[in-house]
């Protein structure tokens, strides 16, 4: 019985020792990997990155990483010792004497204890111990200094203290209970000394004592003109000194004890930075083109909108009758961003190799950016897109961050992308203005900075001091007007100076009034991000910046940035040109054409009857004024009463193909069709994709006409064209009228051709169809119609001014943003005595100019 118990005891002892040994050898590394992760960086840190880590305050993540490194080292030593002892026992045999010798050595036992202690310390390091309540040991009636803290995510913990003077504690005699009473409204506050490179400011003091950083002007007004240390007088709100005592408003309250915020935590947590990004099947809301461009779809949409405005303004300056057919030149980067926006808005309809029954053209849902630091219920002053993380765009509230600094090899490209994102901010964030020193602008844009056309929103100053002077003056103006949380953003883009006290005060006090900072260097008072060469944020300052780790930031090359800034410059309003207030523009000499007149397609010569009969065709395609397709079951009928519209049976991309074929009455090549439909991203088998699109047209026609019409596109010798025996197109009739005008040799023939051009122009080419290839053709056709109106008006103005006025009204519909037409209309209205119509025309002109910001 005793032997059995002894045997069971040895077994239990062996199991216990085995479990402990297994836990130390296998369980410890599993726990380190599972709870802390690999503590070392996945790349060799650069010196700047090492400086950011060493100069920043120690964070919990950094401490755990250091402890994890020590645990890995000790575990390695312990495991090697276990293996060495095991090999030694196997070679030399096992006896109790040797066991006593090993046990007497001692280091293994002490090493195990250190390991266990380190594991416990690392696992319990995530918990914040609750501080015991401080005992009151102050004598009755004595005065002490009280240091309190107020939670504010944007302020370092060391800066949350408020020194309140004159607090008196009262101790009750008897009963054993001791209570204290402090003044509910402190009268003054002492400016804190700088800690970790962050200085105190009026904005931070107002946040701590008044609960609202925007109320710092009240503190400034109470203390204006008071003596300051070093013989100064308090006249500049951005210049305060540590230890200086400032009076507080009457409603100032002592900060409450720190507590956990009741508001929900943001969607991105600093703790998630150690976790690898989760794979996502949804496409990222971003666009890449080459090695120098990686931007968000929000920026692509903003560039697309700027292109439309720039085109409207360029076309509004067209002088009718000039014959100019040159449209606004579009840079390659602008063209690519426009295509990216159209694909995201309309859905990626490029894939025509799907089956005819499959859906296409579904719009791509892009979730809104996740704004870091945004206050719930309050829209951010300015939150430009910073990059992509976990498949979602991340933006940063510059006001809440108190400035963001970028360091590392990817700084310039990331700053350029942020600069363009700031300039193209949405309308609800107000018209943004940017202030940048000349040297910093040259560092951003490179060698061509001096030749770059900057938009009016960018103000270049001599140096950082001049920029700060401008920002200080603007902050005081906005503070005096009480424009907090509603002022238009004013952004400083600059390298921070070595002595940054003034810069920090400007950004702190200006943040509630829309004065923000994008800094090209380390910025301890706000957020600092180290951007690697692969555009990834690998290190940040502790606090709110930790949530940005692992983000792939947007980037722009210097050439692409210059072209985008040039587009924004073209979208700016032009100074109002001087015009003759009495002479009609159409009475002047006919301007000489600035380029060779041309139409969008090969012109079809006029037929013997003067025009192509459209109503007699099986299929009628209308492309002027919007795409419409009709089927006439009885083409021999004189009227079109039997026509049935079948436009809805065609998918969006096949409609685009029909318009493209309609613009080429004599046919076009496969390469032309593929280039227009697919642009720079042709399919792997373009011929098959094109035939798939044509097959879809056949299936749609057969379904809509009950099999009466199946084939309307013919292919001959590599050229594709609509069958003129079955299809009639309104554009063909318009092109015939334009050709007849050019071939006319008499004045009467030209006037008749002008009338037919005007009658056959039904509106913009494929109105409502958004695709980039159609814009030059649409504008050329529109100018043909406007030129016809201007020429006919010149011929009729002397003997029929009323008909001339009617023609100009028609031209206004063709070109609604051309100020010259409105001027002529109002002058003719004055000549005809229609004075009551002039205010209505002027109101309409003002409305149209407001659409392109030309007011």
Helices and strands as residue ranges (DSSP letters): H 2-22, I 23-27, H 28-35, H 47-55, H 60-92, H 96-105, H 107-124, E 143-148, G 157-159, E 162-168, E 188-190, H 202-209, G 213-215, H 216-223, G 229-231, E 245-247, G 270-274, E 286-289, E 293-296, H 297-316, H 332-346, E 370-372, E 385-389, E 392-396, H 398-401, E 404-407, H 411-423, G 427-429, E 433-437, H 438-445, G 446-451, E 458-461, H 464-481, E 490-494, H 501-511, E 515-519, E 527-531, E 537-540, G 544-548, E 552-553, E 555-556, H 558-570, G 585-587, E 619-622, E 628-632, E 643-645, G 647-649, H 652-662, E 668-669, H 670-678, H 686-705, E 713-716, E 719-722, E 727-729, H 730-743, H 747-760, H 774-796, H 801-814, H 819-831, H 835-851
